[in-house]
Structure formats: structure tokens, C-alpha cells
């Protein structure tokens, strides 16, 4: 079993503020990273970064009347700050404007040259997606991008093309046999259906139409298409092509949203095969967070600002809702009412009240855990087969649900075993009961570590102390 792992997130385009979709990428990756490092002792690289080239960036900078470099520097810092606010702990942060990335991208282009050819593109293009559109997509969407609500543009220009056709059968075989595992299963079927009709992809644009990007080697009139540039980040951050990246590549888990899945599941594998590199092991595609049952949209005025939630409730309540109440694989709904209910009835009542009650009872009855009980509690968590199985299938919301059943079970046990009554008739039985409950709660805190790092650390501090005492303020105060 490998002692090293590599986890990646899709790098966001820096033409806007971080949103809850970005938060999902970071949180899901961070949960797996913490599980693999803290609970399984693995050495893990965890990549994040920012995608900083393309026309949309140039236009935003021009509109703001500031130099492009100043614009991308500022927005990249905004994303780095956002990652920190989520208590997400990447080992790597790459910017596509980094000199090392630009140099490595040009070397990657040279290696792809046997599968690249010049041609004149004539067809449809989405300015918002910075993506070329097939005739079928144009017809299916009635000529209007469903994401940006803008008509597709008709273009005629000389580009370089990458022959996806050289690798279709290999990609199809890898996905069909789960050599490249795409989760959830229905997303795998979507990609297999798309593969047959996937055309060769344009990998450049004329410099007169796209100036902010990486120049194509040996052709000063062409700029690399933003997707080839962006997708390369997963290996350029490891030092490819000048360095041996086999310690960490292939990636164990690549996390993406459904809007960019086809790029990661078709273009990216084709690039890797052309570079003679192995395919990633798993691509996990999460759904969208809806707002009151509808897709978030500025025009509808229903966009949820993650900063607003963080400011009001803090890090762990944010992590709790988006990791437990947002399904790892499917679209899920956010409303302030749902968030408030989850905070009050689950975090504050189920967990916060449990910690307060139990620590208070332990304090009153002079109960503390022995070092062997503490070791046993941690060992029990680390060897929990059901918990591990959820992580093995990358079902993080399922793992969180499972942990919460243990929290609820402990609340039920306290009510049924009534240690406060036992203390009146048999102090020794009361102490034994409280020790067992405290040990089990400590074990639960270790299972919570990937999800609620700040809270789990507080619980561990309380119940591993030589003298257990109740916290002076509740873990989750009522608002």
C-alpha cells in the first residue's frame, strides 16, 4: 500500500469572488487529506491554485481600469484567504501565471506536438465558458449557453487542434473498467456517452483574439487555449516535465464540479496519454449547491455569499452544513432556515449539549480517563470498519452521517443510563458509566477530526485532561 497520496482541486477562474462551489472543492479535498494524514498516517500532497489567463480576466481588469497583473495578484490572494478561512490546509498553491508553470506548459506543448495539427475552426464559441461548442450542443441549447444565458458566437479562425481521436478508445476502456474511476456512477455514464461524439479540441487561439495567456512555442501568433494551460497545473505543480513525479502521480483523487467534468474526464486523460503518464485513479464530481431549490444566479438574486455564513457562524458550523447536509455526489439545497435548524438542533443541541452535559457530570463526580482509556478510544476510532468503508468509496457526507448516529446514540445512552441518579445510590457505578460515555465521546471526536477539526480538538482537550471540567462557554452558543 502506497505511503504517499496526491489530492487535487479544480483551480478557480479569478474573474469573480469565491463562491460555495469553490468551498465544496476545498472542503471535500480537505476532509480526505485530514483523514489520510491524521488518521492513516500518510504523506499527502494537496494541491489548490488559481486559473489566471484568458479573455475574461483581461476584460475584467480593463473594466476595473487596473493592470492585468495587479488584478490577478489581488484575486489570487482573495482565494488564498478564503481557503484559510475554511480551515483548509493545502500543501501546494499554484498560479497559472507563475513563471515555472508557464515554462513547464510550453514544454508540455512540445511533448504533445505529435498529436497537434493546425486547422481553421469555423463554428460556435461560448465567451463565458471560453469553450468551443459542437453543433449538437448548439442545437440542444437553442443557441444560448445554459450557464451564462448568452448567445453563442460564430467564429472562424486558425487554431491548433489536439487529436482527442487518437485516445478515445483508450479513455473509454479506462473509464469502463474503472482504471479511471469516475464518481458518482451516473457521471461515468454521461462521460462514456459524450466520448463517441467528442471532437478534436482546439488548444490555441490567435494572439489578436487572445493576448493574455501562454504563447505557443514556435508560433508567436498563437496563444495556448486556457484549458490546456489550466489542466496542466496538476502536474506542473509537481515539477513535470523536468522532474520525476512518480512519487505522487497518478493522482489518487481529483475533485471537480460537474460543470468542468468533461474537460477533466476527456481532454485531461487524452493529454496524459499523449505525455505517456498514467491516468488519475479517481475523479470525484460533486453536484451544485442550490439556493431554495434553484440554481444560484445573480439575476435571480439568490446567490449565497460564503463569507456571510463564515462571519456569522464561524468555520466549523460552515464545514458542518456543507459536508453533512450537502450530498457528496448530488445537487443539494441551501436555505438560511435549513442552516439555522442544523446549527441549533444538531450542532448546538446534539453535540454541543452532549459535551457540556457529560463534561459537567464528569467534573461533579471526579471522573477522568486513564491513559489506556484514551489510547483505546483513539484505537477504536482508527479501526472502525464502517467509517473506513465510507472513505474508501469517497462518500464523505455518508461518513459524516455515520459519525452523527454515534453522537445521537451517546445522547440516548445518557438519558437511559441516568448517571446522575446512579451517583446517589452507587458512586462507583456512576463513575464507571461516565468513564465509558466519556471514552466513547472521545472516540467520536477522533472520527470528527476530518470534518470539524477545531471542535474535535476542543473535545479532545476536555476529555484527555487529568481533570475533566466543563467548558465555561458552550461549543456552539445559541444565536
N, C-alpha and C positions, 0 to 999 in steps of 0.2 A: 504494500500500500504506500502510495506516494506521501512523502512528508511535506511536500510543498503544494500550494494551490494558487490559482490565479482567478480573480473575480473582476469583472468589468461592468461599467455602466455606460449607456449611450451618452455621448458628450452633447450637452445642450447648445443650441444656437444662441449667441449672445446678443440678439436683437430685441430682447424683452426681459422682463423681470422673472425670477424663478417662480414656478407655479407648483401646484400639488402633484402634477405628473412627474416633475423632476424629483420632488420629495420621495415619491414611490420608488423610483430607480435607486436613489441613495439608501433609503431605509431597508429595502429588500436585500440589497448587497451588503449593507452593514450588519444585518441580522445574521446572514450566513458567515460573514467574516468573523464576527464575535463568537459564533458557535464553533467554527473551525479552529480559531486561535485559543479562546479562553477555555472551551470545554473539551476540545480534542487535541490541543497542543500542536497544531500545525503551523508551519511557516507560510504565511499568505501574503501575496501582493494583491492590492485592492486599488484599482485604477478609477480615477474620475478625471474630468477635464472640461475644456470649453472649445467649441467649434467656432472659429472666428473669421472665416473667409466667406466670400460670396457677395452678390449684388445687394441683398437685403441689408447686410451690415454697412456697406458703403452708402446706401441711400439713407439709412438711419443717422449715420454720422453727419452726412451732408445736411439733413434736415435739422439736426441739432447745432449745425454750424461749428463743429469741432473736428480736429484731425481724426482720421480713422483709428490711428494707433492709440490716441488718447481715449477714444470711445471704447475700443475693445479692452484696453487695460482696465478701465473703470468697471465695465460689465463683468469681466472675468473675476475681479475682486469681489463683486457682489455675489457671484455664485460660490466663491470660496467661503465667504462669510456665512452664506445660507447653509452650506454643508456643515460648518462648525456649529451653527445654532441648533441643528438637528442632532447633535452629539454623534455625528457620523465621522468615522476615523479612517479615511483612506491612507494608503501608504504612498500613493502617487497622484499627482495632479499634472495633467499635460495640457498645453495650449497649442492649437494648430499654427499659431504664429511664432512658436519657439523656433529658433534657428536650427536646432538639432532635428526637429520634426520636419521642417522644410527640406533640409538636406537629405534626410532619410527617405522622404516621399519621392524625391527626384530619383534616388537610387532604386526605389521600388518600381517606379515607372519604367526605368531602363530594363529591369528584370521582366516586366510584363510585356515588353516590346514584341516578342514573337506572336502575341495574341492581340496586338493592337493594329488597327488599319485606318487610313484616312477615308472619309466619305462625306458627302453632302447630306445634311439632315434636312428633311422637309416634313413638317408635321406640327404636333401640338406640344406646348410647353406651359407648365404652371410656374408662374413667377414666385408665388408664395412658397411652394414646395421646393423650388429650384430643381424641378424634375421634369423630364420628358415624358409625355403621355402617349400610350398606344391608341390606335383608332378605336379599339374596343372600349377602353376606359373613357375616351371622349364620348362615345355613343351612350355608354351605360350611365354617365353623369350628365347627359344632355348638354355637354359643352361647358359645364361650370364645375370648378373644383368644389367638392363637398366640404372640405375643411376650411377653405378660405373664402368661399362664396363669391369667387371672381371668375370671369370667363377665361378659358384657356387662350393663350396667344398662339398664332400660327407663325412658325419660324422657318426660315430657310438659311442655313449657314453651314460652313465647312467645319467639321469636328473630327476628332479621333474617336474610334469605337473600340470597345473591348469585346472580344468574341465570347460571350456567355455560352454560345452554341458549342464551343469546344469542351465544355464541362457539364452540360446539362445532365447527361446520363449518370455521371459520377456523383453529382449532387443529389439527384433523385434516389440513387441507390443508397447513399449515406443517410439520407433522411428516412427512407423507407425502412432501413434496418436499424435505425436509432444509433448508428455510428455518430451521426449528428442528431442529437435528441432535441426536438422542439416541443416545448410545453406551453400551454396545455395541448392535448391531443387534437382538438378541433383546429387549432392553429397549424399544426403539422399538415392536416388535410388541405387547408387553404393554400399553403405553400406548394404542395405537390400539384394541386390544380393549376396554380399560376405558372409553374415551371414550363409546362408544354408551350405556352404562348409567350414566354419571356423573350423579348428580342435582344439582340446585341445592344449594349448600353453605351451611350455617348459618355466619354470620360474627359472631354475638354470643351472649351468654348472659345471663340475668337476673343483676343485681347480687347478689341474695340467694343465688345459687348460685356466683357467681364474683366476688369482690371485688377480687382482686389483678390488675389489668390496666388497659388504657387505656379511659377512658369513651367511650361512643359520643356523638358530637356531637348535641346537641338531644334526647337521651334519657338522662336521668340514671339511669334504672333498668336500663340495659343496658351491658355491658362487651364490648369487642371480643374476638372469638374469637382465641385465641393464634396461630393460623396466619396470619391476615390481618396481625396485628401483626408476626410474625416474618418473613414473606416480604417485607414492605415494606422491611426493613433494607437490601436490596441497592441500593435507590435513595435511601432517606433518608440513607444514609452519604455519598452523592454530593451531597446538598443538595436533592433533589427534595421538594416541588414548587416551592419559591421560586427555585431556581437552574436555569440551563440545564445539563443533564447530558450533552449530546450529544458532548462530547469523549471520554467514556468509555462511555456507554451507546449501543447494546446491549452487554451483557457478552460478551466473546469466549469465556469458558469458565466454566461454573458446575459445581462439583464437589459431588456429593451421594452418600449411601449409598442402597442400594436400598429401605430401609425408608421413606424420605421422597421417593422419586422421584415418586409420583403427585401429591403436593402441588405439586412443582416443575414437573411436566410438564403439569398440567391447571389447577389453581387459579391458579398464578402467571401462566401465559400469558393466562388469562382476565382477570386483574386488569390486566395490562399493556395488553391490547387495549382494555379499558374506559377506561384512562388515556390512550389514544392514543399509547402508547410502543411502539417496536419490540421484538420478541421477542429473547431471548438467542440467540447464534449456535450454541452447543454446550452441552448438558447431559451431563456425563460421570458415569455411575453406576457406582461401584465396588462390588465384592462385599463379603462379610463375611470376616473372618479367623476361621477355625475353630480350635478347640483340640483337637488329637489327633483330628481328623475330626468333631468335634461342635460345635454352636453353643455359644458361651460362655454360661454360666449360673451365677449364684451358687448355685442349688440343686444343681447338679452339682459345684460346687467346682472348675471348670476355667477360671475367669477368669484371663487373663494380665494382670498389672499392668505397664504400660509403664514405670513409674518403676523397677521392679526391674531391667528389662533395661538401662535407661539408666545406672543406678547401677553395675551390674556391668561393662558393656562400653563405655559411652560413646556419644557421639552418632552418629558415622559408622558403627559396626557396626549400630546400630539402623536407621539410614537404609538401609544396605546390604540388610539382610534384608527389610525391609518394602517397599522399592522394586524389588528384583530378584526375590525369591522369593515375593512376593505379586503375583499377576497383576493388572494394572491394571483389568481388566474382570470377572474371575471370582472366586468364592469360593476361598480358598487356606488351607492348613493351617499352623498353627504348633505346633511342639513344641520343648522345650528341646534335644532331641537334634539336630533339624534346624538350630536356630540355632547350636549349638556346632560342628556339622560345617561349616556355611557360614563361620563365623568362622575356624576352624582351617585348613581345606583350601583356602578361596578367598581370604578377606581376608589372613590371615597368610601363607599359602604362595604363592598365585598372585601377589598384588600386593605384599604386604609384603616377601617374599623377593626378588621381582624388583627392587624399588627398592634393597634392601640389596646384592644381588649386583652390579647394574650400577653403582651409585654407587661401590662399593668398587673395581671394575675400572677405572673412570674415574680414581679417585684414584690408584691404583697406577701407571697409565700416563700420568698428567698430561694427561688429556683434559678439555677444556671446550668448550662450544658458543659459536660466534660469534654476534654479534647477528643476522646474516642467517639463521642456522640456527634461532635462537629465533623470529624473525618467521615463518619458513617453517613451523615446527611449529604455531604458532597458526593461521596461514592455512589449513593443511591441515585442521585440525580444524573450522574455521568453514565450510569449503566441502565437507565430507563429505556427499554427497547421500543416502546410505542412512540416516545418523544423522538428517538433517533430515526424511526421509520418515516416520520413526517419530514424530517430534514433530508433524508435520503431521497424523498420524492419532491423536494423543494416546495412543499406545501406549508409555507410559513404561517399563514393565517390559521391553518388546521393545527399546527403545533401550539400556537398561542391559545386557541380554544381548548386544547387538551390540558394545558397548564391551568387554565381558568377553572376547569372542572375540579382540579385539586384544591384551588383556593376556596371554592364553594363547598367542597367536601369538608374542609377544615372548619369552616363556619358552622356547618351542620353538626360536626362532632362536638364542638364546644357546647352547643345548645343541648345536645343529647347527654353528654358526659357530665355536664354541670360541675366543673372543678371547684367553683366557689361553695357549692353545697358539700362536696367531699371534704373540703378544708375544715368544716365544722365537726365532722364525725371521724375522719381518718386523714390526718395531715400527710402521712406517708403515701397514701393512695393518691391524694391530690397532687403531691409533688411528682409522683410517677406519671400521672395523667398529663400534667403540664409539661414535663420533660419530653414526653412523646409528641405532644402537639407542637412544641417549640422546635423539636428536631425536624418534624415533617414540614413546618413552615420554612425553616432554614433550607431544607432540600428544595422546596418550591422556589425559593429566592434564587438558587443557582440556575434553575430552569428558566427563570425570568431574565437572566443576565443578557442574552442577546437582544431581548425586546425592550426592557426597561432598565438600562444599565445603572442609572442614577438611583432609582428606587431599590433595586436588588442590592446595591452596595449599602444603602441605609439599613435595610433589613438585616443584612449580614453583620453589620457593625453592632446593631442592637442585640442580636441573639448569640453572637460569639463573644460578647463581653463577659468578663469574670463576674460581673454583677449586672444582670438584666434589669433595665429600667425603662419605663415608658417614655416615648419622646414627648417633649413639652408642647410641641405643636404637631397636629396630625399630618401624616404624609401628604394627604390631599384635602386641604381645607375647603369647606363649603363656600360657594360664591353666592 
